[in-house]
Amino acid sequence: MKKFLVFMLISLCIILPAAAGGSSESSDDGLHGSLTVATNASSPTFEAVEHVIELFMEENPGVEVEYTTYGSDYENLMKARMAANDLPDVFATHGWAVNRYAEYLMPLNDLELSSRIAPSVINTVTTDDGSIVAMPITMEQSGIIYNKTFLAEAGWDHVPRTLDEFYQCCEDVKALGITPVYVTGKDTRIQANMMDIMAVSMLITCNEAGDNAEALYNGTFDWSKWAPVSGFITELKDRGFMNVDATTADPIYTQEKLAFGEAMFNFNNQAMIASAWELNPDADLSMMPVPAFHEDDDQIWIGGERECYGIWKDSPNRDLAIALLEFMARPENVKYVCDMAGMPAGFVDIDSEQKLAEDYAQFADLQIYPYFDREWLPSGMWATMRTIGGALTAGEMSIEESCNTMKDSYLALMAQQ
Amino acid sequence: MKKKQNLGSFLSSDPRALTLLTLPAVILFISFVVVPIISGINISFTNWNGYSQSYSYVGFDNYRKMVSDPQVWTAFRNTLIYGFGSTFIQTILGLSFAMLLCSKFFFRSAARTVIYLPAMVAQLIIGYIWYFIVTYERGALNDILVLFGADKVDWMSRGMRAVIIITIINSIAYCGKTMIIFIAGLQAIPDMYKEAASIDGANGWQTFRNITIPMLLPAFTTSLVLNIIGGLKMFGLVVAMTNGGPGYASHSLSSLINNLYFANQQAGYSAAVGMFSFAFIVIVNVLLNKYLQKKEMQYNG
């Protein structure tokens, strides 16, 4: 018995320090240790970043980096890990660097890379006290994905400029026998995204917006004003502009619907165009700005950080994590990821080759605004938007009920802050 | 060798020392059942978002909110349908299969295996397989409809229809478990009762009604309790087939709790709904057990 206990104790003494691992020392002969890096990225962004990390390990043979994607489970897993205060050394912040993750992130202001972050995106990774908490490799400049061939076939020589034009264009495309707006409602992210984009145009940037933004910040917003945003979903549904299975289709179909010309519009970011091109490089797809709410309003872009990494402030491997971020931020590496992912760079002076550059250039004078929920709503409203988006598409909820649901959820989440 | 004897004599010296042997089970029970329940009760009185290091207490707010929340009541109604609906169908299917497969025929073992097989597969996997059968685009069911010249149907697009389809799928997939319980029950019925009945001139239905059913009551108790708990805890099928949609129309309490906690970031509220669900399942089971025990006593005692 005694012998057995002694044996067990000795084994533990040997195994534990070995299993704990992750110790980072920077000695004279280079970096040593191991790092865990987590993201929610999917192909092709994931492969691009993975390649850059492999280059980092080649340059530093003493370093082992474990790079994993949690895919669509990312947010849930990260919430559980935040609750336990046990996070990966480096992790992706997917648009929530400030509103959700800031409490757990290390400020990067002292690093050289922070001075090269693009001005159009730096605000989305900077907290109120001026700390830059994450590093955006790519950024997003999104509106609505559309098929250029169908636009021409429907008799349009320009993309719809206003909401009325957008509906008219849907009508013309429908007459050609093509699904105007492809919605995959089994995962209600798509409807939430549609409202998230349209809400900026309808509540913030239109001329009638008044003090909506201020009211949303301080909790006095009149939620009956949300009606046109919900109305956008019901209008598309009622006029037959959505696919028949809009409430039940799985998002796995989006890629091929866009690639093989079975849908005109889709509300996703550039990454979806890039993955459609993987299936069919000739798909005539592009991105148009969000239509203006009224005739005298401006079109807008929606954007912010995309593939963006921060360092856990309590990471035992901070030096190593900083070295990795600095390596990833080198211009040639940023350019590589941007080219592969088909996304604009989050850093200045990156000369990446964008297939859509010409189309974007036409709208160079339009302003880029953040997603509605990331800037004007408390963290957690995304799920409410998913719920009402799904219910509105299915006809299970009226516009008025959806406004009330938004209001209740908003007040509950504001109270948490 | 000597030590072993010491341990043996220690255990035999005092019968109470034997209770020490339950220690591992007690520790596991406390850490994985008691502690989570207590912390769940605690969280249900807070406005915690599920990940932050800080939160504040809000009293009974979460419970008050639950009363007027249509999401919770829809999920509760669905849970009842999932629980009792699947139990009803599963019992009929399971008993029929058990009766059929107790009689001797050539493919009996193979047939039992085929019927039991889906019960070994996780709910999520069953859900994804069925999703591709009932889905609108290229779904197997719609392909068959098209073959016969009918129009395609978006099966899961209406709340109540989705709930009923999920209930039926759950019953078909897991009736194998019920069948196994009933087969065991049927094999335990001594042949002499049936022989006596046939001598008395009872027909098939009378034998079934007056001998088989009463003798199967213990099997009924086991299968009802297991199926009702299983149905009330329905999660994987809902997530895989509709994700609670359209809107929130097909959520069960479990999938709603999951959605409120992780997606909605209302861990406090989610915990309150969880407590409600827990209390409900306990009450249903206590009542059910009492009722069935009484029935068994009536027939056997």
Boltz contact constraints between the chains, C-beta under 6 A:
constraints:
  - contact:
      token1: [A, 1]
      token2: [B, 3]
      max_distance: 6.0
  - contact:
      token1: [A, 76]
      token2: [B, 262]
      max_distance: 6.0
  - contact:
      token1: [A, 79]
      token2: [B, 50]
      max_distance: 6.0
  - contact:
      token1: [A, 79]
      token2: [B, 51]
      max_distance: 6.0
  - contact:
      token1: [A, 82]
      token2: [B, 51]
      max_distance: 6.0
  - contact:
      token1: [A, 83]
      token2: [B, 51]
      max_distance: 6.0
  - contact:
      token1: [A, 186]
      token2: [B, 243]
      max_distance: 6.0
  - contact:
      token1: [A, 245]
      token2: [B, 136]
      max_distance: 6.0
  - contact:
      token1: [A, 245]
      token2: [B, 154]
      max_distance: 6.0
  - contact:
      token1: [A, 247]
      token2: [B, 157]
      max_distance: 6.0
  - contact:
      token1: [A, 247]
      token2: [B, 246]
      max_distance: 6.0
  - contact:
      token1: [A, 248]
      token2: [B, 154]
      max_distance: 6.0
  - contact:
      token1: [A, 248]
      token2: [B, 156]
      max_distance: 6.0
  - contact:
      token1: [A, 248]
      token2: [B, 157]
      max_distance: 6.0
  - contact:
      token1: [A, 380]
      token2: [B, 264]
      max_distance: 6.0
  - contact:
      token1: [A, 380]
      token2: [B, 265]
      max_distance: 6.0
  - contact:
      token1: [A, 383]
      token2: [B, 263]
      max_distance: 6.0
  - contact:
      token1: [A, 383]
      token2: [B, 264]
      max_distance: 6.0
  - contact:
      token1: [A, 387]
      token2: [B, 248]
      max_distance: 6.0
  - contact:
      token1: [A, 390]
      token2: [B, 245]
      max_distance: 6.0
  - contact:
      token1: [A, 390]
      token2: [B, 246]
      max_distance: 6.0
  - contact:
      token1: [A, 390]
      token2: [B, 247]
      max_distance: 6.0
  - contact:
      token1: [A, 391]
      token2: [B, 247]
      max_distance: 6.0
  - contact:
      token1: [A, 394]
      token2: [B, 246]
      max_distance: 6.0
  - contact:
      token1: [A, 394]
      token2: [B, 247]
      max_distance: 6.0
  - contact:
      token1: [A, 396]
      token2: [B, 246]
      max_distance: 6.0
  - contact:
      token1: [A, 396]
      token2: [B, 247]
      max_distance: 6.0
  - contact:
      token1: [A, 396]
      token2: [B, 249]
      max_distance: 6.0
  - contact:
      token1: [A, 397]
      token2: [B, 247]
      max_distance: 6.0
  - contact:
      token1: [A, 416]
      token2: [B, 47]
      max_distance: 6.0
  - contact:
      token1: [A, 416]
      token2: [B, 49]
      max_distance: 6.0
